[in-house]
């Protein structure tokens, strides 16, 4: 059975070619973190995390030594005996897999060992690329439900359409719970063309590793490379109390130059330690804020079909014009009203009675 190809798999395969350098006085740049990142095709900042796991599993060892072109001693990496055995296991699992090369189909083992056309890492990359091309890659992946109705968010939609065409990579949509952030995003996406979109719902249990795995499994590309694409859009919805790893990752991402776009829909009540950007990020154009409130009293009347001004004032006072409550009212959903507000069951019934009499 073929081993699953991961970044750790690639690092092990790559380092297998450098075990002979272990007893030398000076080491090549290729086995530093910088060299590994270039060979594998990931950013230098992500190499330590993968190496730490391999070191903990006793598959790789870290040595500080002199490296060609470096004045100071730096860390270099070698396979342990267990790592060498793991590489042999990986090679056996993929040796009989077939890939296309120069218009013909070959076994990986033949291409690498018999024909010497490529090394094992190149063969693994070729195998992975073919698997991705066969798999039907989703262009749009959405978590969450959008309300069908959205009333008079013309200005907000124009703002978002202007942002998507701008150079600003981040859009923070800020509003209290129930103000319609998710529905606004849904309307925006319904008009958006030519983008690969992934929308994820945040929660306290989700960390950045879980996000990475989900992006790669669904979109067929790792998070970092997805964000490098000029037509990519990642959306984090329900951003409120999130894992520290996600906050730190977004803080770093704000400072990196990526071609992709990101929308983060966060509650007004999001604590400062969960905010991933600073005022200077807004000033330098890296982050754009869109603050949304409840609907106006006129829009509430239009949406609910209520012309009685006195009834409308009562409804507006009790709901604050929050679309989530209004949608529940329109459906006659008492539980939905309670769920999306701090109203009591009696108050929810009162609102529905007002609707019946309109």
Order of alpha helices (4+ residues) and beta strands (2+ residues): alpha-beta-alpha-alpha-beta-beta-alpha-beta-beta-alpha-beta-alpha-beta-alpha-beta-alpha-alpha-beta-alpha-beta-alpha-beta-alpha-alpha-alpha-alpha-alpha
